[in-house]
């Protein structure tokens, strides 16, 4: 082993102290901070901000549980930065079903393994097929709160974070006979 020729320090200008974490993905050295993702550019011997359509301006959450497969949580969804990932966007979308994810790993069959903060392990099988369509239409006649107060349907907005909606299904009289 040879001796290092030199040691150079790199600093990213941020508004507050942050923990630096590195990972090599798609033959690129990435630097992960809560305030953003940076990549190393050898031509200028510096780190540049990584931008793409998925990353927004809000604070980032990321998981580096498996080398070369960093997961980023942004815009209420998980995405892997690995370019040649073997799982589909649909399989990635299933990650929305889990709260407080603290690890996402893959096995030799490319199944996704999810661990949450309650130490529960879940497996998303590779190339699973569903017999039902994941999207469907719902029609509401009226919406009331627990006190019976009615809301205008035009005023109702369902945010993606709303995970539970309680519905009373009422069948028309001709179906009840």
N, C-alpha and C positions, 0 to 999 in steps of 0.2 A: 504494500500500500504506500502510495506517495503522500507527501505532506501537502496540506492545502497551500495554494499559492497566495490567496488573500481571503480575508473575511470582510464582507460588506453588509451593512445594515440597511433595511428598507423600512419605511414608515408610511402609513396611510393617514392622511389628515382627516380626523373625525372630531365631532363636537364633544365627545366624552370618551373615557378609556374603554377599550373593548378587548375581548379575547380574540386572538388570531388563530385560525385553524386552516390547515392546508390539505389539499387533495389533488391528485393528478387524475384528470378525466379527459377523454378524447385527446390524449397527447398534449394536454395543456395543464400547467400548474395554476390552480385556483386558490385564492385566499378568501375565506369566508368570515365575514363580520356581521354583526347584527344589523348594521347600517347599510350593508351592501356586499356585493360579490365583486371581486377583482381578479384579473388574470395577468400572468407575467408575460411581458413582451421582451424578448431577448434583443430585438433591434434597438430599443431605447433603454434596455436594462432597467425596467421599471414596471410597476403594476398599474393597469388601467381598469377603470370601472367596466364591469360586464353588464351589457344591456341586451334585453330581448323583449319580445311582446308580452311574455308572461310576467316579468318582474315589474312591480309597480313602485311607488314611492314609500309605501308603509314599511314598518319594521319587519325584517325577515326572520323566519324560523327555518332552521335547516338541520338535517340529520346526516352525520358522517359515519354511520354504523358499519358500512362496508366500503372498503377502499375502491375508488374509481366509480362509485355509484352514489353521488351526493343527491339527497332529496331536499327540495325546497318547498316550503309551505307559503303560498302567497295567493291572494285573491280567492281565498277560501278553498284551495285545492292543493294537492301534493303533486309535484312533478319531479322527475329524475333528469339530471343534466346529461346523463350518458346518451350519446347520439344513437348508438345501435342497440337499443334496449329490445329485448325479445317479447315484452308484454305489450298489450294494446292500451290505447287511451281509455277504453272501457274498463279494463282491469285497474288502471290507475284511478279512475273515477270511483271505484268501489272503496277507496281509502277514505272517502268522505263519510263512510258509515261509522268510523271509529273516532272516539274522543281521546284527546291527550296522547297521541302517538309519540313514543320516545325511541322507537327503532323500527326500521324497515330493512329487511334482508331478503336475499334470494338464495335458492338452493340449486343443485345441479340440474333440476328439471325446470328451472326458471319460475317456480312458484314464488309468490310474494309472502313473506312471513312478517306479521305486524305484532309489535309488543306495545301495550299501552302503559300508562302510569300505575294501573292497578295490577301490573304483572300478569296480564292475560295475554295469551299467545293466540293469534288467529292466522289461518292459512288461506290465501287466495290462490286457488288452483289455476295453473296455466291453461289457456284455451278452454275455459269452461263455457258451456253453452247453456243458455237459458231458454226454457220453453215459452216463457211469457215475454211480452215486450216490456222493456224497462220504462217506456214513456206511455202515458195515457192521459186522457182528458177528464177533468172533473168539473161538474157544473153545480153552482150553488144557487139555490132559490133565495135564501136569506141567511144572514149571519147575526148571531146575538152573543152577548157576553154571558157570564154566569148569573147575572141579575136580570136577564131577559131583555136588556136594552139592545135594540136593533141598530145595525150599522148600514150605511149606504155601501153597496157593493163596489162602487167606484172609489171609495176611500180606503179599501182594504189593500194592503201591500204585504205580500209574503216574502220575507227576507230569507236568503239561503241558510242562515244560522238557525232559523226556526225548524227544529227537528221533530216536534210533536204537534200535531193538530188533531183535536178530538172532534169526531164527526158522528152525529146521530143520523143513521140512514133510515129514511122514511119511505116506504113503498106506497105507490098509489093504490087506491081502494080496489081497482080491478085486479091487481096482483095478489091481494090478500085473500080473495075468494077462492 
